Amino acid sequence: MWYERYKRMDEAIAREKQIKAGSRKNKLALIEALNPNWRDLYEELAQ
């Protein structure tokens, strides 16, 4: 539904922890801001 790319693993982990600590409302807002139709992004990421 949503993703972010990072060059460094430690930055990605820090961001993941930040997102996980947030509310469900904030997580849904994050997804809907970048993927309002909730498309499956697998095909885009698999390339």
C-alpha positions as CSV (number, residue, x, y, z in Angstrom):
1,M,0.0,0.0,0.0
2,W,2.9,2.4,0.8
3,Y,6.6,2.4,0.9
4,E,9.7,4.7,1.3
5,R,13.2,4.0,0.1
6,Y,16.3,4.7,2.0
7,K,20.0,4.3,1.1
8,R,21.0,3.4,4.6
9,M,19.5,0.6,6.7
10,D,19.7,2.6,10.0
11,E,17.6,5.4,8.5
12,A,15.0,2.9,7.3
13,I,14.8,1.3,10.7
14,A,14.5,4.6,12.5
15,R,11.6,5.6,10.1
16,E,9.9,2.3,10.6
17,K,10.0,2.7,14.4
18,Q,8.7,6.2,14.0
19,I,5.7,5.0,11.9
20,K,5.0,2.1,14.2
21,A,4.8,4.4,17.2
22,G,2.2,6.5,15.5
23,S,-1.5,6.2,15.7
24,R,-3.6,4.2,13.2
25,K,-5.1,7.5,12.0
26,N,-1.6,8.8,11.1
27,K,-0.7,5.6,9.4
28,L,-3.9,5.7,7.3
29,A,-3.3,9.3,6.4
30,L,0.3,8.5,5.3
31,I,-1.0,5.7,3.0
32,E,-3.9,7.8,1.6
33,A,-1.6,10.8,0.8
34,L,0.7,8.7,-1.4
35,N,-1.7,5.9,-2.5
36,P,-5.3,7.1,-2.3
37,N,-6.7,4.2,-4.2
38,W,-4.9,1.6,-2.0
39,R,-3.3,0.0,-5.1
40,D,-1.3,-3.1,-4.7
41,L,2.3,-1.8,-5.3
42,Y,3.9,-5.2,-5.6
43,E,4.4,-5.1,-9.4
44,E,6.0,-1.7,-9.2
45,L,8.4,-2.8,-6.5
46,A,9.3,-6.1,-8.0
47,Q,11.0,-4.5,-11.0
